[in-house]
Amino acid sequence: MLLTKYTHACVRIEQDGRVLVLDPGVFSESEVALAGADAVLITHEHADHFDAQALTAALAATPGLAIHAPAGVASALRLKVPEHAASIFDAAAGERFTVAGFAVQCFGGQHALIHPSVPVVANLGYLIDDDLYHPGDSLIVPDGVSVGTLLVPVHAPWSKVSEVVDFVVSVRAPHTYQIHEALLNENGLAFTEAHIARIGALHGVKFQHLNTGQSVDL
């Protein structure tokens, strides 16, 4: 698989001419990521992961584009574009399905707690082809599987550095790349990534920073 990193939480996966996009959000280069996509996975409803306008345009431009998302997100999108309702599917924790030739397994169920006064929304982590894990806005360790490549949310209003590092150590994927960094400046990102790289290495984890638009073979 070829993984391409876009700003914040969006990634594009390509294999044998097939394209799967995860979490094209308003901070990301969503139109670029979605160009020619066969399928999209959305982890949750927040706009930094779910650019409804970009997805609406992609559905209109790409016949056959399939979108899988938590039920609330899928329902909202079907109401927005009823003519494409048949291409929008509910996803839930514990489910397995195949889309665009990629095997997908769903984990988690809810977004990490931001504050007790902020309602908790549904969130899914997706394991792609038994290798690549995108947790969305959560630090849910997928049970019963071995992750080969982890996308780690390095910063969020709901996390702290120690929790992020412990998540990386718990998943213990041999290869780890950052996502969810758009709210950090260069100094904060370097600080957090240094801790992930140093402590992760003690547990057999190789962390690598990916620039926006950079691709890597998995």
N, CA and C atoms as a LAMMPS dump frame, in Angstrom:
ITEM: TIMESTEP
0
ITEM: NUMBER OF ATOMS
654
ITEM: BOX BOUNDS ff ff ff
-5.0000000000000000e+02 5.0000000000000000e+02
-5.0000000000000000e+02 5.0000000000000000e+02
-5.0000000000000000e+02 5.0000000000000000e+02
ITEM: ATOMS id mol type element x y z
1 1 1 N 0.837 -1.197 0
2 1 2 C 0 0 0
3 1 3 C 0.868 1.242 0
4 2 1 N 0.411 2.257 -0.703
5 2 2 C 1.059 3.562 -0.681
6 2 3 C 0.212 4.488 0.176
7 3 1 N 0.796 5.023 1.237
8 3 2 C 0.105 5.95 2.135
9 3 3 C 0.578 7.366 1.855
10 4 1 N -0.367 8.287 1.647
11 4 2 C -0.037 9.692 1.485
12 4 3 C -0.688 10.479 2.611
13 5 1 N 0.123 11.294 3.277
14 5 2 C -0.335 12.083 4.426
15 5 3 C -0.768 13.47 3.964
16 6 1 N -1.949 13.883 4.418
17 6 2 C -2.42 15.242 4.193
18 6 3 C -2.508 15.952 5.545
19 7 1 N -2.762 17.24 5.512
20 7 2 C -2.795 18.008 6.751
21 7 3 C -3.796 17.427 7.735
22 8 1 N -3.373 17.356 8.98
23 8 2 C -4.176 16.912 10.118
24 8 3 C -4.443 15.407 10.048
25 9 1 N -5.702 14.992 9.927
26 9 2 C -6.04 13.578 10.126
27 9 3 C -6.33 12.813 8.851
28 10 1 N -6.157 13.438 7.7
29 10 2 C -6.523 12.819 6.432
30 10 3 C -5.359 12.05 5.818
31 11 1 N -5.636 10.823 5.386
32 11 2 C -4.652 10.028 4.652
33 11 3 C -5.335 9.388 3.445
34 12 1 N -4.533 9.12 2.429
35 12 2 C -4.991 8.455 1.201
36 12 3 C -4.173 7.187 1.038
37 13 1 N -4.851 6.077 0.769
38 13 2 C -4.2 4.781 0.592
39 13 3 C -4.458 4.302 -0.832
40 14 1 N -3.401 3.877 -1.495
41 14 2 C -3.524 3.397 -2.87
42 14 3 C -2.869 2.021 -2.994
43 15 1 N -3.546 1.138 -3.708
44 15 2 C -3.01 -0.195 -3.95
45 15 3 C -3.652 -0.76 -5.22
46 16 1 N -2.815 -1.146 -6.179
47 16 2 C -3.292 -1.774 -7.413
48 16 3 C -4.382 -0.952 -8.089
49 17 1 N -4.216 0.366 -8.088
50 17 2 C -5.172 1.234 -8.746
51 17 3 C -6.404 1.569 -7.932
52 18 1 N -6.512 1.017 -6.74
53 18 2 C -7.644 1.291 -5.856
54 18 3 C -7.257 2.375 -4.855
55 19 1 N -8.231 3.237 -4.494
56 19 2 C -7.943 4.377 -3.62
57 19 3 C -8.96 4.443 -2.478
58 20 1 N -8.441 4.485 -1.26
59 20 2 C -9.261 4.628 -0.059
60 20 3 C -8.771 5.855 0.706
61 21 1 N -9.698 6.732 1.094
62 21 2 C -9.359 7.963 1.82
63 21 3 C -9.998 7.921 3.204
64 22 1 N -9.233 8.304 4.212
65 22 2 C -9.745 8.37 5.577
66 22 3 C -9.728 9.811 6.075
67 23 1 N -10.84 10.221 6.65
68 23 2 C -11.01 11.491 7.367
69 23 3 C -10.577 12.74 6.599
70 24 1 N -11.136 12.955 5.406
71 24 2 C -10.909 14.245 4.745
72 24 3 C -11.685 15.33 5.491
73 25 1 N -10.963 16.222 6.178
74 25 2 C -11.598 17.246 6.995
75 25 3 C -11.312 18.639 6.483
76 26 1 N -11.846 19.636 7.164
77 26 2 C -11.735 21.012 6.695
78 26 3 C -10.323 21.579 6.842
79 27 1 N -9.478 20.965 7.668
80 27 2 C -8.081 21.396 7.771
81 27 3 C -7.218 20.764 6.674
82 28 1 N -7.759 19.777 5.989
83 28 2 C -6.977 18.979 5.049
84 28 3 C -7.189 19.446 3.612
85 29 1 N -6.339 18.941 2.735
86 29 2 C -6.485 19.185 1.301
87 29 3 C -7.46 18.15 0.743
88 30 1 N -8.718 18.27 1.176
89 30 2 C -9.699 17.207 0.939
90 30 3 C -9.958 16.953 -0.532
91 31 1 N -10.06 18.016 -1.317
92 31 2 C -10.347 17.835 -2.741
93 31 3 C -9.23 17.051 -3.428
94 32 1 N -7.993 17.329 -3.048
95 32 2 C -6.852 16.614 -3.621
96 32 3 C -6.872 15.161 -3.177
97 33 1 N -7.086 14.943 -1.888
98 33 2 C -7.097 13.578 -1.356
99 33 3 C -8.205 12.735 -1.977
100 34 1 N -9.347 13.357 -2.247
101 34 2 C -10.513 12.614 -2.735
102 34 3 C -10.518 12.4 -4.245
103 35 1 N -9.624 13.044 -4.958
104 35 2 C -9.61 12.928 -6.419
105 35 3 C -9.409 11.475 -6.846
106 36 1 N -10.361 10.929 -7.574
107 36 2 C -10.252 9.558 -8.059
108 36 3 C -10.445 8.49 -7.015
109 37 1 N -10.938 8.861 -5.818
110 37 2 C -11.106 7.87 -4.747
111 37 3 C -12.236 6.895 -5.07
112 38 1 N -12.076 5.666 -4.602
113 38 2 C -13.12 4.654 -4.728
114 38 3 C -13.989 4.575 -3.48
115 39 1 N -13.396 4.905 -2.328
116 39 2 C -14.127 4.781 -1.073
117 39 3 C -13.537 5.727 -0.032
118 40 1 N -14.365 6.048 0.964
119 40 2 C -13.977 6.946 2.058
120 40 3 C -14.438 6.339 3.382
121 41 1 N -13.591 6.445 4.389
122 41 2 C -13.96 6.087 5.753
123 41 3 C -13.902 7.342 6.612
124 42 1 N -14.955 7.58 7.39
125 42 2 C -15.016 8.711 8.305
126 42 3 C -15.065 8.178 9.733
127 43 1 N -14.183 8.683 10.59
128 43 2 C -14.154 8.189 11.972
129 43 3 C -15.24 8.803 12.837
130 44 1 N -15.542 10.119 12.618
131 44 2 C -16.572 10.772 13.434
132 44 3 C -16.999 12.093 12.814
133 45 1 N -17.917 12.772 13.459
134 45 2 C -18.638 13.883 12.85
135 45 3 C -17.935 15.228 12.893
136 46 1 N -16.867 15.386 13.641
137 46 2 C -16.242 16.698 13.767
138 46 3 C -15.641 17.149 12.442
139 47 1 N -15.738 18.455 12.185
140 47 2 C -15.396 18.984 10.862
141 47 3 C -13.936 18.799 10.486
142 48 1 N -13.042 18.679 11.467
143 48 2 C -11.636 18.46 11.112
144 48 3 C -11.385 17.048 10.599
145 49 1 N -12.432 16.196 10.64
146 49 2 C -12.36 14.841 10.095
147 49 3 C -13.413 14.596 9.008
148 50 1 N -14.358 15.488 8.908
149 50 2 C -15.527 15.272 8.045
150 50 3 C -15.878 16.573 7.341
151 51 1 N -15.359 16.74 6.128
152 51 2 C -15.641 17.914 5.311
153 51 3 C -16.847 17.59 4.436
154 52 1 N -18.021 17.955 4.914
155 52 2 C -19.257 17.584 4.218
156 52 3 C -19.315 18.176 2.815
157 53 1 N -18.836 19.394 2.649
158 53 2 C -18.878 20.026 1.335
159 53 3 C -17.992 19.29 0.339
160 54 1 N -16.78 18.934 0.761
161 54 2 C -15.867 18.214 -0.126
162 54 3 C -16.414 16.835 -0.47
163 55 1 N -17.034 16.172 0.487
164 55 2 C -17.586 14.843 0.235
165 55 3 C -18.801 14.914 -0.696
166 56 1 N -19.615 15.94 -0.532
167 56 2 C -20.757 16.124 -1.415
168 56 3 C -20.293 16.31 -2.855
169 57 1 N -19.257 17.121 -3.028
170 57 2 C -18.712 17.338 -4.367
171 57 3 C -18.114 16.06 -4.936
172 58 1 N -17.435 15.291 -4.08
173 58 2 C -16.826 14.047 -4.541
174 58 3 C -17.877 13.034 -4.963
175 59 1 N -18.98 12.957 -4.236
176 59 2 C -20.062 12.044 -4.605
177 59 3 C -20.646 12.418 -5.965
178 60 1 N -20.775 13.706 -6.214
179 60 2 C -21.326 14.154 -7.491
180 60 3 C -20.366 13.901 -8.639
181 61 1 N -19.061 13.986 -8.342
182 61 2 C -18.056 13.869 -9.402
183 61 3 C -17.616 12.44 -9.664
184 62 1 N -17.861 11.541 -8.709
185 62 2 C -17.312 10.184 -8.809
186 62 3 C -18.412 9.15 -8.649
187 63 1 N -18.999 8.693 -9.73
188 63 2 C -20.008 7.639 -9.635
189 63 3 C -19.422 6.386 -8.972
190 64 1 N -20.162 5.832 -8.026
191 64 2 C -19.7 4.621 -7.383
192 64 3 C -18.878 4.849 -6.138
193 65 1 N -18.57 6.108 -5.803
194 65 2 C -17.828 6.383 -4.576
195 65 3 C -18.636 5.907 -3.375
196 66 1 N -18.007 5.095 -2.514
197 66 2 C -18.677 4.565 -1.324
198 66 3 C -18.136 5.26 -0.08
199 67 1 N -19.035 5.639 0.823
200 67 2 C -18.639 6.288 2.068
201 67 3 C -19.183 5.487 3.243
202 68 1 N -18.305 5.131 4.173
203 68 2 C -18.684 4.421 5.393
204 68 3 C -18.377 5.324 6.585
205 69 1 N -19.325 5.427 7.519
206 69 2 C -19.175 6.328 8.647
207 69 3 C -20.09 5.871 9.784
208 70 1 N -19.848 6.362 11.016
209 70 2 C -20.803 6.091 12.095
210 70 3 C -22.207 6.504 11.685
211 71 1 N -23.209 5.862 12.262
212 71 2 C -24.589 6.006 11.795
213 71 3 C -25.052 7.458 11.738
214 72 1 N -24.721 8.252 12.743
215 72 2 C -25.152 9.644 12.763
216 72 3 C -24.573 10.454 11.626
217 73 1 N -23.31 10.222 11.323
218 73 2 C -22.64 10.917 10.223
219 73 3 C -23.239 10.484 8.893
220 74 1 N -23.406 9.176 8.731
221 74 2 C -23.957 8.647 7.488
222 74 3 C -25.369 9.17 7.249
223 75 1 N -26.173 9.22 8.307
224 75 2 C -27.541 9.705 8.182
225 75 3 C -27.58 11.176 7.772
226 76 1 N -26.729 11.983 8.391
227 76 2 C -26.677 13.41 8.06
228 76 3 C -26.256 13.622 6.609
229 77 1 N -25.316 12.819 6.147
230 77 2 C -24.844 12.956 4.777
231 77 3 C -25.907 12.495 3.779
232 78 1 N -26.64 11.439 4.118
233 78 2 C -27.723 10.976 3.235
234 78 3 C -28.82 12.033 3.11
235 79 1 N -29.109 12.745 4.196
236 79 2 C -30.107 13.811 4.141
237 79 3 C -29.625 14.967 3.27
238 80 1 N -28.32 15.199 3.283
239 80 2 C -27.75 16.289 2.51
240 80 3 C -27.745 15.985 1.017
241 81 1 N -27.477 14.718 0.677
242 81 2 C -27.419 14.312 -0.732
243 81 3 C -28.251 13.045 -0.925
244 82 1 N -29.569 13.155 -0.843
245 82 2 C -30.425 11.955 -0.937
246 82 3 C -30.25 11.192 -2.24
247 83 1 N -29.821 11.884 -3.288
248 83 2 C -29.62 11.198 -4.572
249 83 3 C -28.453 10.218 -4.524
250 84 1 N -27.589 10.343 -3.501
251 84 2 C -26.45 9.434 -3.357
252 84 3 C -26.576 8.549 -2.111
253 85 1 N -27.786 8.471 -1.563
254 85 2 C -27.984 7.737 -0.305
255 85 3 C -27.527 6.283 -0.384
256 86 1 N -27.677 5.673 -1.542
257 86 2 C -27.322 4.259 -1.693
258 86 3 C -25.824 4.017 -1.615
259 87 1 N -25.029 5.086 -1.695
260 87 2 C -23.567 4.955 -1.642
261 87 3 C -23.006 5.279 -0.266
262 88 1 N -23.882 5.561 0.705
263 88 2 C -23.456 5.985 2.037
264 88 3 C -23.896 4.919 3.038
265 89 1 N -22.947 4.359 3.789
266 89 2 C -23.209 3.196 4.624
267 89 3 C -22.888 3.473 6.097
268 90 1 N -23.711 2.892 6.978
269 90 2 C -23.43 2.948 8.414
270 90 3 C -22.307 1.985 8.755
271 91 1 N -21.467 2.379 9.711
272 91 2 C -20.43 1.493 10.24
273 91 3 C -20.501 1.521 11.758
274 92 1 N -20.091 0.435 12.4
275 92 2 C -20.165 0.346 13.86
276 92 3 C -19.018 -0.504 14.388
277 93 1 N -18.682 -0.277 15.649
278 93 2 C -17.62 -1.043 16.283
279 93 3 C -17.919 -2.539 16.227
280 94 1 N -16.893 -3.314 15.937
281 94 2 C -17.034 -4.765 15.851
282 94 3 C -17.338 -5.275 14.465
283 95 1 N -17.658 -4.377 13.547
284 95 2 C -17.99 -4.798 12.184
285 95 3 C -16.737 -4.999 11.338
286 96 1 N -16.867 -5.853 10.35
287 96 2 C -15.851 -6.071 9.325
288 96 3 C -16.539 -5.954 7.968
289 97 1 N -15.88 -5.335 7.023
290 97 2 C -16.414 -5.263 5.671
291 97 3 C -15.258 -5.015 4.71
292 98 1 N -15.542 -5.161 3.441
293 98 2 C -14.561 -4.898 2.395
294 98 3 C -15.085 -3.769 1.523
295 99 1 N -14.23 -2.785 1.261
296 99 2 C -14.617 -1.671 0.416
297 99 3 C -13.443 -1.337 -0.497
298 100 1 N -13.727 -1.213 -1.785
299 100 2 C -12.699 -0.951 -2.807
300 100 3 C -11.559 -1.961 -2.735
301 101 1 N -11.872 -3.172 -2.31
302 101 2 C -10.863 -4.213 -2.23
303 101 3 C -10.036 -4.195 -0.96
304 102 1 N -10.299 -3.249 -0.049
305 102 2 C -9.575 -3.165 1.225
306 102 3 C -10.419 -3.803 2.327
307 103 1 N -9.805 -4.66 3.134
308 103 2 C -10.483 -5.244 4.281
309 103 3 C -10.452 -4.241 5.432
310 104 1 N -11.619 -3.996 6.032
311 104 2 C -11.749 -2.999 7.087
312 104 3 C -12.336 -3.644 8.338
313 105 1 N -11.739 -3.337 9.479
314 105 2 C -12.252 -3.776 10.77
315 105 3 C -12.436 -2.553 11.651
316 106 1 N -13.579 -2.462 12.346
317 106 2 C -13.93 -1.266 13.122
318 106 3 C -13.752 -1.51 14.628
319 107 1 N -13.171 -0.516 15.291
320 107 2 C -12.922 -0.609 16.731
321 107 3 C -13.437 0.641 17.44
322 108 1 N -13.565 0.519 18.744
323 108 2 C -13.884 1.678 19.577
324 108 3 C -15.368 1.851 19.764
325 109 1 N -15.86 3.014 19.374
326 109 2 C -17.273 3.297 19.515
327 109 3 C -17.548 4.734 19.909
328 110 1 N -16.651 5.351 20.718
329 110 2 C -16.934 6.719 21.114
330 110 3 C -15.679 7.584 21.092
331 111 1 N -15.911 8.871 20.901
332 111 2 C -14.867 9.887 20.891
333 111 3 C -14.288 10.026 22.296
334 112 1 N -13 10.342 22.377
335 112 2 C -12.388 10.601 23.671
336 112 3 C -13.064 11.799 24.34
337 113 1 N -13.094 11.791 25.673
338 113 2 C -13.741 12.86 26.43
339 113 3 C -12.95 14.163 26.325
340 114 1 N -13.613 15.219 25.851
341 114 2 C -12.997 16.541 25.806
342 114 3 C -13.21 17.254 27.137
343 115 1 N -14.444 17.256 27.606
344 115 2 C -14.827 17.84 28.89
345 115 3 C -16.208 17.301 29.235
346 116 1 N -16.501 17.115 30.541
347 116 2 C -17.819 16.581 30.901
348 116 3 C -18.989 17.385 30.356
349 117 1 N -18.772 18.666 30.05
350 117 2 C -19.857 19.489 29.521
351 117 3 C -20.023 19.357 28.013
352 118 1 N -19.086 18.664 27.36
353 118 2 C -19.132 18.489 25.91
354 118 3 C -19.669 17.094 25.593
355 119 1 N -20.774 16.986 24.869
356 119 2 C -21.344 15.661 24.572
357 119 3 C -20.338 14.766 23.847
358 120 1 N -20.333 13.502 24.212
359 120 2 C -19.467 12.522 23.564
360 120 3 C -20.172 12.001 22.307
361 121 1 N -19.458 11.984 21.19
362 121 2 C -20.039 11.514 19.933
363 121 3 C -19.431 10.17 19.552
364 122 1 N -20.057 9.507 18.598
365 122 2 C -19.538 8.226 18.116
366 122 3 C -18.215 8.436 17.385
367 123 1 N -17.297 7.495 17.541
368 123 2 C -16.001 7.521 16.867
369 123 3 C -15.569 6.088 16.595
370 124 1 N -15.076 5.843 15.4
371 124 2 C -14.58 4.516 15.049
372 124 3 C -13.109 4.586 14.686
373 125 1 N -12.361 3.596 15.152
374 125 2 C -11.014 3.37 14.661
375 125 3 C -11.085 2.31 13.575
376 126 1 N -10.309 2.488 12.506
377 126 2 C -10.353 1.554 11.379
378 126 3 C -9.007 0.868 11.196
379 127 1 N -9.024 -0.458 11.12
380 127 2 C -7.85 -1.248 10.772
381 127 3 C -7.996 -1.676 9.321
382 128 1 N -7.03 -1.304 8.503
383 128 2 C -7.089 -1.553 7.065
384 128 3 C -6.142 -2.694 6.695
385 129 1 N -6.685 -3.71 6.029
386 129 2 C -5.898 -4.86 5.553
387 129 3 C -5.021 -5.452 6.654
388 130 1 N -5.556 -5.52 7.865
389 130 2 C -4.851 -6.128 9.005
390 130 3 C -3.487 -5.497 9.247
391 131 1 N -3.326 -4.229 8.877
392 131 2 C -2.015 -3.585 9.022
393 131 3 C -2.114 -2.162 9.532
394 132 1 N -2.809 -1.279 8.818
395 132 2 C -2.828 0.154 9.106
396 132 3 C -4.002 0.501 10.013
397 133 1 N -3.699 1.18 11.136
398 133 2 C -4.749 1.538 12.099
399 133 3 C -4.845 3.045 12.238
400 134 1 N -6.046 3.58 11.97
401 134 2 C -6.375 4.994 12.153
402 134 3 C -7.41 5.059 13.274
403 135 1 N -7.065 5.619 14.443
404 135 2 C -7.988 5.574 15.58
405 135 3 C -9.002 6.702 15.635
406 136 1 N -8.927 7.664 14.676
407 136 2 C -9.799 8.82 14.795
408 136 3 C -9.444 9.614 16.035
409 137 1 N -10.454 10.149 16.715
410 137 2 C -10.223 10.922 17.946
411 137 3 C -10.41 10.033 19.159
412 138 1 N -9.518 9.097 19.301
413 138 2 C -9.539 8.218 20.464
414 138 3 C -8.163 7.586 20.603
415 139 1 N -7.928 7.025 21.765
416 139 2 C -6.702 6.258 21.993
417 139 3 C -7.085 4.82 22.319
418 140 1 N -8.043 4.288 21.556
419 140 2 C -8.516 2.919 21.737
420 140 3 C -7.499 1.952 21.145
421 141 1 N -6.998 1.051 21.962
422 141 2 C -6.07 0.018 21.495
423 141 3 C -6.902 -1.114 20.904
424 142 1 N -6.707 -1.447 19.64
425 142 2 C -7.515 -2.508 19.029
426 142 3 C -7.162 -3.865 19.62
427 143 1 N -8.18 -4.597 20.033
428 143 2 C -7.944 -5.88 20.699
429 143 3 C -7.908 -7.017 19.703
430 144 1 N -7.095 -8.016 20.002
431 144 2 C -7.075 -9.246 19.221
432 144 3 C -6.385 -9.157 17.884
433 145 1 N -5.663 -8.067 17.627
434 145 2 C -4.974 -7.912 16.353
435 145 3 C -3.563 -7.389 16.591
436 146 1 N -2.704 -7.585 15.604
437 146 2 C -1.363 -7.001 15.621
438 146 3 C -1.316 -5.914 14.559
439 147 1 N -1.062 -4.697 14.978
440 147 2 C -1.026 -3.554 14.071
441 147 3 C 0.384 -3.397 13.514
442 148 1 N 0.492 -3.286 12.199
443 148 2 C 1.801 -3.1 11.589
444 148 3 C 2.198 -1.643 11.471
445 149 1 N 1.174 -0.79 11.218
446 149 2 C 1.418 0.637 11.017
447 149 3 C 0.357 1.418 11.773
448 150 1 N 0.804 2.29 12.669
449 150 2 C -0.112 3.083 13.49
450 150 3 C -0.066 4.548 13.079
451 151 1 N -1.248 5.148 12.925
452 151 2 C -1.369 6.592 12.785
453 151 3 C -1.75 7.134 14.155
454 152 1 N -0.852 7.899 14.755
455 152 2 C -1.058 8.337 16.135
456 152 3 C -1.477 9.805 16.181
457 153 1 N -2.629 10.099 16.812
458 153 2 C -3.028 11.493 16.993
459 153 3 C -2.138 12.144 18.052
460 154 1 N -1.221 12.975 17.597
461 154 2 C -0.172 13.466 18.509
462 154 3 C -0.634 14.582 19.422
463 155 1 N -1.738 15.263 19.058
464 155 2 C -2.207 16.363 19.895
465 155 3 C -3.696 16.573 19.683
466 156 1 N -4.409 16.845 20.787
467 156 2 C -5.835 17.13 20.706
468 156 3 C -6.289 17.787 22.003
469 157 1 N -7.435 18.463 21.988
470 157 2 C -7.973 19.038 23.227
471 157 3 C -8.304 17.985 24.279
472 158 1 N -8.343 16.718 23.859
473 158 2 C -8.742 15.65 24.767
474 158 3 C -7.581 14.787 25.242
475 159 1 N -6.343 15.14 24.888
476 159 2 C -5.217 14.256 25.237
477 159 3 C -4.07 15.021 25.867
478 160 1 N -3.134 14.273 26.426
479 160 2 C -1.875 14.835 26.9
480 160 3 C -0.746 13.93 26.436
481 161 1 N 0.476 14.427 26.488
482 161 2 C 1.606 13.709 25.894
483 161 3 C 1.76 12.313 26.482
484 162 1 N 1.634 12.184 27.79
485 162 2 C 1.836 10.866 28.409
486 162 3 C 0.833 9.852 27.889
487 163 1 N -0.411 10.28 27.659
488 163 2 C -1.431 9.369 27.134
489 163 3 C -1.114 8.949 25.703
490 164 1 N -0.632 9.893 24.917
491 164 2 C -0.276 9.585 23.531
492 164 3 C 0.872 8.582 23.49
493 165 1 N 1.894 8.811 24.31
494 165 2 C 3.043 7.897 24.355
495 165 3 C 2.606 6.516 24.823
496 166 1 N 1.771 6.464 25.853
497 166 2 C 1.298 5.169 26.349
498 166 3 C 0.479 4.427 25.291
499 167 1 N -0.272 5.159 24.492
500 167 2 C -1.031 4.552 23.397
501 167 3 C -0.088 3.909 22.382
502 168 1 N 0.963 4.636 22.004
503 168 2 C 1.947 4.108 21.051
504 168 3 C 2.608 2.856 21.615
505 169 1 N 2.981 2.888 22.885
506 169 2 C 3.626 1.737 23.517
507 169 3 C 2.662 0.559 23.604
508 170 1 N 1.394 0.831 23.897
509 170 2 C 0.409 -0.241 24.037
510 170 3 C 0.111 -0.924 22.713
511 171 1 N -0.036 -0.146 21.648
512 171 2 C -0.303 -0.731 20.335
513 171 3 C 0.936 -1.457 19.821
514 172 1 N 2.108 -0.837 20.064
515 172 2 C 3.402 -1.438 19.731
516 172 3 C 3.51 -1.83 18.257
517 173 1 N 3.031 -0.955 17.392
518 173 2 C 3.197 -1.181 15.956
519 173 3 C 4.644 -0.889 15.568
520 174 1 N 5.244 -1.688 14.714
521 174 2 C 6.637 -1.447 14.319
522 174 3 C 6.855 -0.096 13.663
523 175 1 N 5.814 0.409 12.961
524 175 2 C 5.939 1.685 12.257
525 175 3 C 4.809 2.615 12.69
526 176 1 N 5.17 3.857 13.018
527 176 2 C 4.194 4.831 13.506
528 176 3 C 4.427 6.174 12.837
529 177 1 N 3.325 6.806 12.422
530 177 2 C 3.373 8.128 11.787
531 177 3 C 2.361 9.033 12.469
532 178 1 N 2.613 10.32 12.417
533 178 2 C 1.744 11.264 13.122
534 178 3 C 0.543 11.682 12.291
535 179 1 N -0.577 11.902 13.004
536 179 2 C -1.734 12.599 12.464
537 179 3 C -2.229 13.55 13.553
538 180 1 N -3.214 14.373 13.209
539 180 2 C -3.912 15.235 14.178
540 180 3 C -2.961 16.241 14.833
541 181 1 N -2.168 16.916 13.998
542 181 2 C -1.166 17.854 14.508
543 181 3 C -1.431 19.297 14.129
544 182 1 N -2.571 19.594 13.486
545 182 2 C -2.793 20.926 12.908
546 182 3 C -2.894 22.031 13.958
547 183 1 N -3.187 21.69 15.212
548 183 2 C -3.314 22.71 16.25
549 183 3 C -1.988 23.012 16.946
550 184 1 N -0.924 22.327 16.564
551 184 2 C 0.391 22.54 17.17
552 184 3 C 1.263 23.404 16.276
553 185 1 N 2.078 24.268 16.881
554 185 2 C 3.108 24.944 16.093
555 185 3 C 4.327 24.03 15.985
556 186 1 N 5.363 24.465 15.276
557 186 2 C 6.53 23.607 15.035
558 186 3 C 7.218 23.201 16.324
559 187 1 N 7.288 24.117 17.29
560 187 2 C 7.956 23.804 18.555
561 187 3 C 7.203 22.724 19.324
562 188 1 N 5.892 22.876 19.414
563 188 2 C 5.099 21.891 20.137
564 188 3 C 5.123 20.533 19.468
565 189 1 N 5.081 20.518 18.14
566 189 2 C 5.117 19.252 17.418
567 189 3 C 6.449 18.545 17.618
568 190 1 N 7.546 19.288 17.529
569 190 2 C 8.865 18.686 17.72
570 190 3 C 9.008 18.116 19.122
571 191 1 N 8.494 18.81 20.1
572 191 2 C 8.554 18.355 21.5
573 191 3 C 7.812 17.026 21.667
574 192 1 N 6.575 16.989 21.181
575 192 2 C 5.755 15.791 21.348
576 192 3 C 6.321 14.611 20.567
577 193 1 N 6.719 14.855 19.322
578 193 2 C 7.25 13.766 18.505
579 193 3 C 8.556 13.215 19.061
580 194 1 N 9.354 14.053 19.691
581 194 2 C 10.607 13.577 20.285
582 194 3 C 10.328 12.573 21.394
583 195 1 N 9.311 12.835 22.209
584 195 2 C 8.946 11.887 23.271
585 195 3 C 8.428 10.579 22.689
586 196 1 N 7.584 10.681 21.674
587 196 2 C 7.051 9.474 21.034
588 196 3 C 8.182 8.64 20.452
589 197 1 N 9.099 9.286 19.747
590 197 2 C 10.198 8.563 19.107
591 197 3 C 11.122 7.927 20.133
592 198 1 N 11.469 8.671 21.17
593 198 2 C 12.439 8.17 22.153
594 198 3 C 11.879 7.014 22.961
595 199 1 N 10.689 7.195 23.516
596 199 2 C 10.103 6.154 24.369
597 199 3 C 9.591 4.998 23.521
598 200 1 N 9.019 5.307 22.361
599 200 2 C 8.558 4.241 21.485
600 200 3 C 9.675 3.318 21.062
601 201 1 N 10.862 3.88 20.806
602 201 2 C 12.004 3.07 20.37
603 201 3 C 12.391 2.035 21.416
604 202 1 N 12.161 2.35 22.679
605 202 2 C 12.473 1.397 23.748
606 202 3 C 11.587 0.158 23.686
607 203 1 N 10.489 0.273 22.952
608 203 2 C 9.522 -0.822 22.851
609 203 3 C 9.393 -1.329 21.412
610 204 1 N 10.398 -1.069 20.598
611 204 2 C 10.424 -1.597 19.248
612 204 3 C 9.603 -0.831 18.241
613 205 1 N 9.231 0.413 18.572
614 205 2 C 8.423 1.242 17.684
615 205 3 C 9.32 2.245 16.967
616 206 1 N 9.231 2.284 15.646
617 206 2 C 9.961 3.284 14.867
618 206 3 C 8.991 4.376 14.458
619 207 1 N 9.22 5.588 14.979
620 207 2 C 8.369 6.723 14.644
621 207 3 C 9.013 7.547 13.541
622 208 1 N 8.194 7.952 12.559
623 208 2 C 8.683 8.807 11.48
624 208 3 C 7.67 9.908 11.21
625 209 1 N 8.141 11.147 11.129
626 209 2 C 7.288 12.277 10.782
627 209 3 C 7.07 12.305 9.28
628 210 1 N 5.818 12.536 8.872
629 210 2 C 5.494 12.702 7.458
630 210 3 C 5.034 14.137 7.214
631 211 1 N 5.615 14.776 6.219
632 211 2 C 5.179 16.103 5.826
633 211 3 C 3.89 16.014 5.017
634 212 1 N 3.174 17.108 4.933
635 212 2 C 1.962 17.141 4.124
636 212 3 C 2.301 16.822 2.662
637 213 1 N 1.578 15.856 2.113
638 213 2 C 1.805 15.437 0.742
639 213 3 C 2.85 14.349 0.577
640 214 1 N 3.526 14.001 1.669
641 214 2 C 4.562 12.967 1.6
642 214 3 C 3.93 11.584 1.572
643 215 1 N 4.51 10.684 0.795
644 215 2 C 4.009 9.318 0.674
645 215 3 C 5.047 8.318 1.178
646 216 1 N 4.551 7.183 1.632
647 216 2 C 5.434 6.123 2.11
648 216 3 C 4.803 4.784 1.76
649 217 1 N 5.639 3.82 1.376
650 217 2 C 5.164 2.468 1.1
651 217 3 C 5.045 1.694 2.391
652 218 1 N 3.911 1.019 2.584
653 218 2 C 3.698 0.212 3.78
654 218 3 C 3.93 -1.263 3.467
